């Protein structure tokens, strides 16, 4: 059996997934995440030394964890947290010097393709439709038909980057929500093909998982339910934007690590639902890390 660890250095979280595989079949053995919040360390497009050291600390911890399991293959990639800064090379070089780990910085196109590959091969998406990966620093959209990508894009907005840029408190005010909504609409207008309608959306990433958990908790559905009507997500956003004590309690009960980013993330999510007239959302258990595993690690012509 082959084993390895894959780390996704994101804008909001740094996640380690440990996999085991034989041939084309893989199994997730363990997930571990750290809420590093790297987007909060970016000012004027520069990731600060403090932010770089936060990444180094987390990656060193993950490296030590794998050593305890006697797993010597660790792959690290960065997304918007390292892609959308002006000191990418400095950050990557410092991480390698401190931790001994090389970091591959994915392009927006690669991130979208890996998310699609992970979701579809992992069984989380139908043969045709729209896939969205709402991360902390960027949002990837992929339209596909009969299992093949027809178009895709990466948008420079995410749940944490919108919070950091526009929100002064814990919850966005009415004016801040309006500003966030305007940016979301502007970015989606750039991406959307005129008249495109996708009744079903496959969602990847922490915002989708958090939205599904909140919807399931509020409706009393099975906690493992991954198929959410779009109307429930719209109602969730409407309820949460009140920002009152009941809202805070519900978020802290269901998704405490998303307390500050859930509303900006839901603004992106509902914007996508509106733009593509989505009726149902399925939340995929697999995404960019599984796609990276298949394409970069396992390889094979079936994934090209």
N, C-alpha and C positions, 0 to 999 in steps of 0.2 A: 504493500500500500504506500502511495505517495502522500506526503503531508507538507503543508506550508501555511504561513500566515500572510495575510494581505491587509495593509493598512491604508485607509482612505483619509488623507489629511484635508478635511473640509473646513469651511468658514465658521461653522458652528460647533461641530463635533469632530474628534479624531477617533476613528473606529478601527478596531482590529477584528478580523474574522479568520478563524483557523479552519482549514478544509482538509479533507482526506479524499483521495480519488484513485480510481483504478480504471484505466481506459477512458471512456467518455463519461463515466458516472462519478459524480462528486457528492460529498456529504458535508454539511456544516457541522463542525464539532463544537465551536464556541464563538460567542460574540462578546466583545468588551468595548465600551466606549468611554471617552472622556469629553466633558463639555468644555472644550478649550476656548471657544469663542474668539478665534483668531481675527475675525472681522473687526472686533472691538479694538484691536491693536494696530489697525491701519489708519494712518492719517496722511492726507494729501497723496494717497496712492502708495505710501511706503509702509511696509510691515516693520514695526519697531523691533529693536533688539530684544525687548521684553517678550514680544510675541514670538520671535524666533526661538527664544530660550524656553518658552512654554511648550512649543512643538518639540524641542529637543528633549525636554523632561519626559513628556508623554511617550515619545518614541523609544527613549532609553528604557522606560518601564516595560513597554511591550516587548522589546528585544530581550530583556531579562526574563520575562514570563515565558517566551518561547524556548529560551535556553533551559529553563526548568523542566520543560516538556521534552527536551532533547530534539527540538525541531530547529533545523539550521537554515531553512529557506524562508526568508522574510522579504516580501515585496512591498514597496511603499510608493504610493502615487498621490499627487496633489491635484486639487481641482481649482475652483475659483479663488480659494484662499491664497494660492501661490501664482495662479495664472494671471489674475487681474491686479497685480502690483508692479511697481516699477523696479523693485530690487529683487526680482525673482532669482537671478543668478547668485546674488549675495546670500539670500536666504537658504537656497539649496546647498551652496558650498559650506555654509556655516553648520547646517544640520549634518552634513556628511563628516565634517571635521570633528564635531562634538560626539556624534553617535556612531560613526562608522557606517551609516546607512545612506545609500543613494536614493534619491527621490525622482521619480519620473513625473513631470508636470504635464498633465493631459490637456490637449486642446479641447475647445468646446465641442468640436465635431466628434472627437474620440470619446469624450464623456457621454455624449448623447448616444453614440453607437454602442458603447459598453452597457449603458442602462437598458437599451432596447434588447441587446443580446441576452443579458442576464434575466430580464423579465420574461422574454419569450421562451428561452430554453428552460428557464425555471418553472414554466407552466403557469405564469401569472397573467398572460395576455392572450386574447383571441387572435385569429389569423390576420385580421384587418382592423384598423382603428387608429387611435391616437394615444401616444404615451407621453406623460409629463413627469419630469424629475425635478421637484422643487427642493433645492438645497438651501444652505445658509447664505451662499454668495452668488448663486446663479440658478437659472431655470432652463432646463433642456426640454425641447419639444420634438417629438418624432412622429410623423405620420407614416403608416405602412399599409401595404396591400398584399394579401396572400403571403405573408411572412417576410416580405422584402420592404426595405425603407424607400419611400417615395420622396420625402424631404425631411430635413431636420435642421434645428438651429439651437444656439445657446444664447440666452438673454441675460444681460448683466444685472440681474436683480434676484435677491433671495430673501428668506425670512429674516435673517440676522442683519444683512447689509441694509435692508429697508428700515429695520428698527434702529440701527446705529445712526443712519443718516437723518432720519426724520422724527424720531420719538424722544421726547425730553424726560418722560417719566416711565412708569412701569407699563401703563396702557396708553396707546395713542389717543389724543384728544380728537374731537370732531374735526378740527382743522387739519390735524396731522393725518387722520384717516383719509381726508379728502385729497391731501397732497400725495399720499402713498397710492391711493386709487388712481390718481391722474398719471403717475409714473407707470403703474402697471398697465393701464390702458394704452399709454403711448408705446410701450415696448411690445405689447401684444399686437397692436395695429401694424407695427413694422414686420411682424413675423407671419401674420395670418394671410393665407391666400384668400382672395375675395370669394365669398359664398361657401367656404368650406364648412361642412357640417359633419360632426363626429358624435353620434348618439352615445357611444361608449368610450370612456377614458380609462386607461390603465395608469395608476399612480405609483411612483417610486419616490422614496425618500421620507425623512422624518416628519415633514408637515402632513403628508398623506396618512402616515401611521398614527400621528397624534389626532388628526381629524376623525379617523375611523374609530379610535378608542373613545373619544368624546361622544361621537354619535351613538356608538353601541352602549356606552354607559347611560346616556340620557334616555335612550329608547328602550333599555332593558333587553337588548339583543344579546345573542351569544358573543362573549368577548373575542372569540376567534373569527367572527364574521368579517369578511373582507369585501363584501359587495354592498355599497352604500348608494341609495338614491340621491341624485343631485339636490333634490329639494331639502333633504335632511342637512346637507352641508350649507346650503343657503340659510336655512333656519338657524343653524349653529352659529354662523357668522353674525346674524341679526341679534341673537341672544347674547353672544359674548361681547359685542361691541358696546354694550351698556357699561361695562367696566365697574360694576358695583361689587359689593362684598360677596353676593351669591356667585357671581361670575368668578371671582378670585378663588373662592372655595372649590368650585367645580374643577377649575384648571389645576389647582394644587392637589386635588384628589386624584385626577385622572392622568395628567401629564405635567407634573411639577417642573421638570427640566425645560419645558416649553413655555413657561409662564409669560416671558417677555416677547417671544417670537411667534406665538400662535396666531395672533391677530394679523400681523403683517403677512404671515404665511397663508392664512385663509383669504386675505385680500387677493393674493396671486391666484390661489386655487379657484375662488369664485369668479375671478376675471377670466380664467381659462374656460370654466364651465359656461359662462355667458358668451364668450367669443366663438365657441365651437358648438353651441347649443347641445351641450352634453346632458344626457338623461340619467346615466348610471356610471358609477366609479368603482372599479375593482382595485384594491390595494395589493400590490405585488410584494411577496416576501423576499424576492430576489431583485437585484439591481446592478449598480455599477461595479461592485466588487466581484460579483459572480461573473459578469461580463469580462472583467479584467482577467479573472482566473481562466476562463475558457479561451480567450484570445491570446493573452500574453504568456500564460504558464502552461496550460495543457496543450494549446495549439491544435493544429490539424486542419485540413482543408475544409472540413464541415463547418468551421467557424469563420472562414475568410469571407 
